[in-house]
Amino acid sequence: MKFLKRLRLYLIGVFIGSVVMYFTLWKDREIPAWLPSGVIHNKIDSLPFSHTGKWICFNECTGWEEDKLKAILRESEIDFSSSKTNGLACPQYVFKVTGTAPQQVMIELCKDSVRLLGADNPNGKPRCDCP
């Protein structure tokens, strides 16, 4: 067999195999996130916020409910260089928020809940005077 005929048969087989794999495995399924930021965003969406004193103060100051904060975090980027993730039972993540105030939100992500650590303006001053 000539090389081009072999190549053509190979590509036809790859195409047929890809179509079969798509319809048997991936069609109508949600493909889970596998990058670190996608995994963290999915965890935040699935876990409730623990309503500590800081959360209650932040909620009164901004008027944001849990769903609003989750939506803002979903649209923001995680700053892994400022986050503390190694060696902690509950890693702490810093989110860079664009287009809304506050500009930086710090959270702690545990197995069963998400805890708000703080929110800052761009100049580094706290948005709310929460203890």
Rosetta silent file (secondary structure, phi, psi, omega in degrees, C-alpha in Angstrom):
SEQUENCE: MKFLKRLRLYLIGVFIGSVVMYFTLWKDREIPAWLPSGVIHNKIDSLPFSHTGKWICFNECTGWEEDKLKAILRESEIDFSSSKTNGLACPQYVFKVTGTAPQQVMIELCKDSVRLLGADNPNGKPRCDCP
SCORE:     score description
SCORE:     0.000 S_00000001
   1 L     0.000  144.059  177.640    0.000    0.000    0.000 S_00000001
   2 L   -77.397  158.504 -176.843    1.138    3.458   -0.715 S_00000001
   3 H   -60.872  -43.894 -177.706    1.792    5.894    2.085 S_00000001
   4 H   -64.807  -35.560  178.183   -1.047    8.281    1.167 S_00000001
   5 H   -67.591  -40.746  176.982   -3.583    5.447    1.110 S_00000001
   6 H   -63.519  -43.317  179.458   -2.440    4.312    4.556 S_00000001
   7 H   -62.470  -41.953  178.904   -2.622    7.853    5.876 S_00000001
   8 H   -63.247  -44.793  178.219   -6.123    8.290    4.476 S_00000001
   9 H   -64.126  -38.981  177.906   -7.340    5.046    6.075 S_00000001
  10 H   -62.294  -47.225 -179.159   -5.725    6.028    9.372 S_00000001
  11 H   -65.700  -36.069  175.204   -7.414    9.449    9.394 S_00000001
  12 H   -62.955  -42.052  178.383  -10.784    7.889    8.538 S_00000001
  13 H   -64.660  -41.198  177.850  -10.358    5.521   11.494 S_00000001
  14 H   -63.647  -41.723  179.223   -9.416    8.359   13.839 S_00000001
  15 H   -63.763  -47.627  179.386  -12.466   10.330   12.715 S_00000001
  16 H   -62.597  -42.292  177.937  -14.849    7.388   13.175 S_00000001
  17 H   -62.915  -39.441  178.522  -13.328    6.629   16.582 S_00000001
  18 H   -65.651  -40.431  178.585  -13.689   10.245   17.666 S_00000001
  19 H   -64.957  -43.314  179.058  -17.346   10.320   16.631 S_00000001
  20 H   -63.685  -44.223  179.286  -18.059    7.082   18.511 S_00000001
  21 H   -62.581  -40.143  179.963  -16.263    8.358   21.638 S_00000001
  22 H   -61.437  -49.204 -175.887  -18.191   11.626   21.521 S_00000001
  23 H   -73.558  -26.345 -179.031  -21.597    9.965   21.339 S_00000001
  24 H   -90.213  -31.891 -173.746  -20.840    7.252   23.907 S_00000001
  25 H  -110.935  -42.434 -166.187  -18.909    9.196   26.538 S_00000001
  26 H  -105.941  -19.057 -177.502  -19.176   12.951   26.254 S_00000001
  27 L   -66.678  137.530  178.645  -22.533   13.844   24.721 S_00000001
  28 L    61.493   23.524  175.319  -24.997   15.336   27.236 S_00000001
  29 L  -120.294  143.963  175.313  -22.416   15.306   30.020 S_00000001
  30 L   -85.905  122.425 -179.209  -20.956   18.244   31.793 S_00000001
  31 L   -79.050  122.419 -176.903  -17.188   18.048   31.547 S_00000001
  32 L   -69.568  154.281  177.431  -15.744   18.807   34.996 S_00000001
  33 L   -70.220  141.075  179.397  -13.192   21.526   35.501 S_00000001
  34 L  -125.927  -10.916  173.288   -9.635   20.263   35.743 S_00000001
  35 L   -81.338  150.998 -175.987   -7.607   23.451   35.986 S_00000001
  36 H   -55.408  -42.592 -178.442   -6.993   24.681   39.553 S_00000001
  37 H   -66.801  -37.953  177.540   -9.032   27.861   39.190 S_00000001
  38 H   -65.613  -39.376  178.073  -11.999   25.972   37.737 S_00000001
  39 H   -64.109  -42.464 -179.504  -11.901   23.418   40.552 S_00000001
  40 H   -65.941  -43.650  178.341  -11.831   26.190   43.171 S_00000001
  41 H   -61.669  -40.103  178.067  -14.716   28.061   41.530 S_00000001
  42 H   -64.637  -39.667  178.269  -16.784   24.835   41.452 S_00000001
  43 H   -64.141  -42.190  179.868  -16.075   24.197   45.143 S_00000001
  44 H   -63.092  -40.572  179.242  -17.127   27.721   46.065 S_00000001
  45 H   -64.881  -31.113 -174.620  -20.370   27.334   44.105 S_00000001
  46 H   -91.099  -15.690 -176.780  -21.215   24.069   45.848 S_00000001
  47 L  -105.074  149.182  176.461  -20.365   25.049   49.450 S_00000001
  48 L   -82.588  156.804  172.807  -22.224   27.469   51.745 S_00000001
  49 E   -79.312  138.059  173.311  -20.601   30.494   53.350 S_00000001
  50 L   -82.939  127.441 -172.826  -20.087   30.190   57.082 S_00000001
  51 L   -87.459   78.835  177.377  -21.819   33.180   58.624 S_00000001
  52 L   -84.961  179.553  178.389  -19.142   34.462   60.991 S_00000001
  53 H   -60.481  -37.741  179.419  -18.998   37.944   62.490 S_00000001
  54 H   -66.212  -39.638  178.949  -16.914   39.170   59.560 S_00000001
  55 H   -64.266  -44.182 -179.238  -19.481   37.828   57.073 S_00000001
  56 H   -63.883  -42.590  178.108  -22.368   39.509   58.902 S_00000001
  57 H   -63.396  -45.027  179.815  -20.467   42.815   59.069 S_00000001
  58 H   -63.339  -41.123 -179.944  -19.524   42.607   55.367 S_00000001
  59 H   -63.655  -41.727  178.049  -23.110   41.765   54.436 S_00000001
  60 H   -68.424  -35.574 -177.401  -24.447   44.779   56.360 S_00000001
  61 H   -71.613  -45.606 -174.673  -21.772   47.064   54.897 S_00000001
  62 H   -96.561  -25.276 -175.387  -22.172   46.079   51.232 S_00000001
  63 L    79.811   10.038 -179.388  -25.698   44.698   51.145 S_00000001
  64 L   -84.431  135.553  172.949  -24.469   41.672   49.205 S_00000001
  65 L   -89.413  175.364 -178.058  -26.095   38.342   49.786 S_00000001
  66 H   -61.003  -41.489 -179.154  -24.298   35.020   49.473 S_00000001
  67 H   -65.128  -38.266  178.622  -25.450   34.495   45.871 S_00000001
  68 H   -65.061  -43.456  179.361  -24.190   37.931   44.801 S_00000001
  69 H   -66.235  -39.438  177.338  -20.766   37.302   46.339 S_00000001
  70 H   -63.197  -39.685  178.139  -20.567   33.856   44.705 S_00000001
  71 H   -65.133  -39.844  178.428  -21.413   35.401   41.322 S_00000001
  72 H   -66.504  -42.531  178.726  -18.709   38.046   41.777 S_00000001
  73 H   -65.857  -34.677  179.502  -16.146   35.412   42.786 S_00000001
  74 H   -63.208  -34.768 -178.387  -17.129   33.256   39.804 S_00000001
  75 H   -87.709   -7.621 -175.679  -16.299   36.135   37.433 S_00000001
  76 L   -97.940  167.225 -179.963  -13.047   37.111   39.154 S_00000001
  77 E  -100.270  147.467  178.300   -9.528   35.731   38.845 S_00000001
  78 E   -91.261  128.687  176.752   -7.630   33.931   41.583 S_00000001
  79 L   -93.023   92.800 -176.074   -4.265   35.449   42.476 S_00000001
  80 L   -68.901  -25.640  179.723   -2.313   32.295   43.311 S_00000001
  81 L   -70.166  -29.208  178.227    0.874   34.239   44.099 S_00000001
  82 L   -93.400  -10.948 -177.576   -0.878   36.059   46.973 S_00000001
  83 L   -81.167  153.124  177.258   -2.868   33.029   48.123 S_00000001
  84 E  -112.451  101.178 -174.069   -1.766   30.748   50.957 S_00000001
  85 L  -116.045  -20.955 -173.824   -2.508   27.202   49.876 S_00000001
  86 L   -87.568  133.924  173.057    0.354   24.994   51.061 S_00000001
  87 L    73.807   13.196  179.802    0.269   23.199   54.386 S_00000001
  88 L  -112.636  141.961  175.896   -3.101   24.540   55.493 S_00000001
  89 L   -67.246  -36.004  177.457   -6.191   22.493   56.291 S_00000001
  90 L  -121.705   98.350 -178.949   -8.274   25.324   54.833 S_00000001
  91 L   -62.008  148.178  179.896   -6.391   27.070   51.989 S_00000001
  92 E  -109.127  129.539 -177.146   -6.770   30.827   51.696 S_00000001
  93 E  -120.192  144.644  177.153   -7.358   32.348   48.270 S_00000001
  94 E  -110.508  124.733  179.512   -7.168   35.942   47.056 S_00000001
  95 E  -106.122  131.038  175.132   -9.580   36.929   44.280 S_00000001
  96 E   -94.626  112.234 -176.037   -8.905   39.940   42.057 S_00000001
  97 L   -98.810  134.458  178.110  -12.275   41.479   41.282 S_00000001
  98 L  -115.789  140.370  173.681  -12.698   43.830   38.319 S_00000001
  99 L    88.053   -8.513  178.278  -15.486   46.293   37.771 S_00000001
 100 L  -134.505  161.495  170.161  -16.929   46.290   41.272 S_00000001
 101 L   -99.205  136.212    4.838  -15.876   47.459   44.684 S_00000001
 102 L   -77.662  164.443 -177.910  -14.113   45.794   46.564 S_00000001
 103 L   -94.632  -12.858 -178.371  -11.160   45.036   44.341 S_00000001
 104 E  -145.257  127.182  179.241   -9.758   42.132   46.352 S_00000001
 105 E  -122.516  129.507  178.003  -11.652   39.446   48.268 S_00000001
 106 E  -108.773  130.308  178.536   -9.924   36.932   50.549 S_00000001
 107 E  -130.514  162.619  174.662  -11.659   33.663   51.391 S_00000001
 108 E  -120.186  124.641 -174.318  -10.822   30.460   53.226 S_00000001
 109 E  -106.625  106.282  178.593  -11.990   27.267   51.528 S_00000001
 110 L  -101.831  178.860 -178.095  -12.638   24.363   53.907 S_00000001
 111 L   -65.541  -34.964 -173.411  -14.156   20.945   53.247 S_00000001
 112 L  -116.228   -3.358 -179.897  -17.641   21.916   54.348 S_00000001
 113 L  -161.359  167.008  175.339  -17.837   25.710   54.038 S_00000001
 114 E  -114.990  133.576 -178.985  -16.353   28.904   52.638 S_00000001
 115 E  -119.663  131.010  177.532  -15.320   31.639   55.065 S_00000001
 116 E   -78.825  126.519  178.508  -14.865   35.291   54.160 S_00000001
 117 E   -99.252  -29.365  179.395  -11.574   36.674   55.481 S_00000001
 118 E   169.787  167.985  177.279  -11.777   40.199   54.114 S_00000001
 119 E  -145.019  130.202 -175.727  -12.352   42.569   51.228 S_00000001
 120 E  -122.358  154.785  170.333  -10.118   45.505   50.301 S_00000001
 121 L   -80.830  171.960 -179.355  -10.243   48.491   48.006 S_00000001
 122 L   -60.903  -28.398 -178.317   -7.442   49.018   45.448 S_00000001
 123 L   -81.917    2.014  176.314   -5.505   51.241   47.855 S_00000001
 124 L    90.773   -7.493  178.753   -5.304   48.390   50.383 S_00000001
 125 L   -80.152  145.273  178.491   -7.633   49.917   52.937 S_00000001
 126 E   -62.626  140.008  178.706  -10.452   47.717   54.186 S_00000001
 127 L   -68.910  -42.161  179.905  -13.763   48.354   52.478 S_00000001
 128 L  -121.041  146.421  177.861  -15.703   47.812   55.688 S_00000001
 129 L   -83.939   70.969 -178.996  -14.450   48.326   59.221 S_00000001
 130 L  -101.838  136.972 -179.271  -15.040   44.719   60.190 S_00000001
 131 L   -69.995    0.000    0.000  -13.023   43.141   63.023 S_00000001
